[in-house]
């Protein structure tokens, strides 16, 4: 029987086999820990992180509300860097709760995916 981490890693490998980021359309990857949520825009061709953001320093609200704030912040940083389209990588997490909240807020902020 596989545990939760093995299951997520299997899903993660399957997703990463299909998607890749470029400089024009970077991969937006999400990492969710118990306390924080992190997001990066990555150019896989050059192996560089173009823009990054996290929930460190944000203390007001629930975890879902904090994730939405991170989504809005990453959208603003991406616009400053001239990025409008991304490929979303949920990193093996289910698309609900904090991950969905972050994605919806990034879409509202102007990112297209």
C-alpha positions as CSV (number, residue, x, y, z in Angstrom):
1,X,0.0,0.0,0.0
2,X,1.3,3.4,-0.9
3,X,1.2,6.3,1.4
4,X,0.1,9.9,0.6
5,X,3.5,11.1,-0.3
6,X,4.1,8.3,-2.8
7,X,0.8,8.9,-4.4
8,X,1.5,12.6,-4.8
9,X,5.0,11.9,-6.2
10,X,3.4,9.6,-8.8
11,X,0.9,12.2,-9.8
12,X,3.6,14.9,-9.9
13,X,5.8,12.8,-12.2
14,X,2.8,12.2,-14.6
15,X,2.1,15.9,-14.7
16,X,5.7,16.9,-15.2
17,X,6.0,14.5,-18.1
18,X,3.3,16.4,-20.0
19,X,4.1,20.1,-19.2
20,X,7.1,22.3,-19.4
21,X,7.7,26.0,-19.0
22,X,9.4,28.3,-21.5
23,X,10.6,31.9,-21.1
24,X,7.5,33.1,-22.9
25,X,5.1,30.8,-21.0
26,X,6.7,29.7,-17.7
27,X,5.5,26.9,-15.5
28,X,3.7,28.1,-12.4
29,X,4.4,25.6,-9.7
30,X,2.8,25.5,-6.3
31,X,4.2,24.0,-3.1
32,X,2.0,23.6,-0.1
33,X,3.3,23.0,3.4
34,X,1.2,22.8,6.6
35,X,1.9,26.4,7.4
36,X,2.9,28.2,4.2
37,X,2.2,28.2,0.5
38,X,4.9,29.0,-2.1
39,X,4.6,29.6,-5.9
40,X,7.3,30.0,-8.6
41,X,7.3,30.8,-12.3
42,X,10.0,28.6,-13.8
43,X,11.6,28.6,-17.3
44,X,12.4,24.9,-17.6
45,X,14.5,25.4,-20.8
46,X,17.1,27.5,-19.0
47,X,16.4,26.0,-15.5
48,X,15.7,29.5,-14.0
49,X,13.1,30.8,-11.6
50,X,11.7,34.0,-13.1
51,X,9.4,35.1,-10.3
52,X,8.7,33.7,-6.8
53,X,6.3,34.4,-4.0
54,X,5.2,32.9,-0.7
55,X,2.9,33.4,2.2
56,X,5.7,34.2,4.6
57,X,4.9,37.4,6.4
58,X,1.2,37.3,5.7
59,X,-0.6,36.5,9.0
60,X,-4.2,37.8,8.5
61,X,-6.9,35.4,7.5
62,X,-7.4,31.7,7.0
63,X,-5.0,29.6,5.0
64,X,-7.3,29.8,1.9
65,X,-7.5,33.6,2.1
66,X,-3.7,33.8,2.5
67,X,-3.3,31.5,-0.6
68,X,-5.5,33.9,-2.5
69,X,-3.3,36.9,-1.4
70,X,-0.2,35.0,-2.7
71,X,-2.0,34.4,-6.0
72,X,-2.7,38.1,-6.4
73,X,0.9,38.9,-5.5
74,X,2.4,36.5,-8.0
75,X,0.1,37.9,-10.7
76,X,1.3,41.4,-10.0
77,X,5.0,40.3,-9.9
78,X,4.5,38.4,-13.2
79,X,3.0,41.5,-14.9
80,X,6.0,43.5,-13.8
81,X,8.3,40.9,-15.4
82,X,6.2,41.0,-18.6
83,X,4.6,37.6,-18.2
84,X,1.0,37.2,-19.0
85,X,0.6,33.4,-19.8
86,X,1.7,30.5,-17.7
87,X,1.3,26.7,-17.6
88,X,-0.2,25.7,-14.2
89,X,1.6,22.9,-12.3
90,X,-0.4,21.8,-9.2
91,X,2.6,19.7,-8.2
92,X,0.5,16.6,-7.4
93,X,-1.9,18.3,-5.1
94,X,-5.6,18.1,-5.6
95,X,-7.1,21.2,-7.3
96,X,-9.2,22.4,-4.4
97,X,-8.8,24.4,-1.2
98,X,-5.6,26.4,-1.0
99,X,-4.3,25.4,-4.5
100,X,-7.6,26.4,-6.2
101,X,-7.8,29.6,-4.2
102,X,-4.3,30.6,-5.3
103,X,-5.0,29.7,-9.0
104,X,-8.3,31.6,-9.0
105,X,-6.7,34.7,-7.5
106,X,-3.9,34.6,-10.0
107,X,-6.4,34.4,-12.8
108,X,-8.2,37.4,-11.4
109,X,-4.9,39.2,-11.2
110,X,-4.5,38.8,-15.0
111,X,-2.5,35.6,-15.5
112,X,-3.8,33.4,-18.3
113,X,-3.8,29.6,-17.9
